[in-house]
């Protein structure tokens, strides 16, 4: 939950959102949701890892979360 809280705080998104979920670095899936916290928790639970890449529009930005077994890195780029 600390990671989810950090991402929500960084992006300033809590409820309604839309973004592209980059899957396996091979395809993008457009996601529109009403609870960003629940969405992140579901992705992390399904993947059994904290690895995820999301692309947002308005404003244009990318966030990549990388879990390397020992710590979790968050990369955020705002255009």
Buried (B, 14 or more C-beta within 10 A) or exposed (E): EEBBEEBBEEBEBEEEBEBBBBEEEEEBEEBEBEEBBEBBBEBBEEEEBBBBBBBBEEEEBBBBBBBEEEEBEEEEEEE
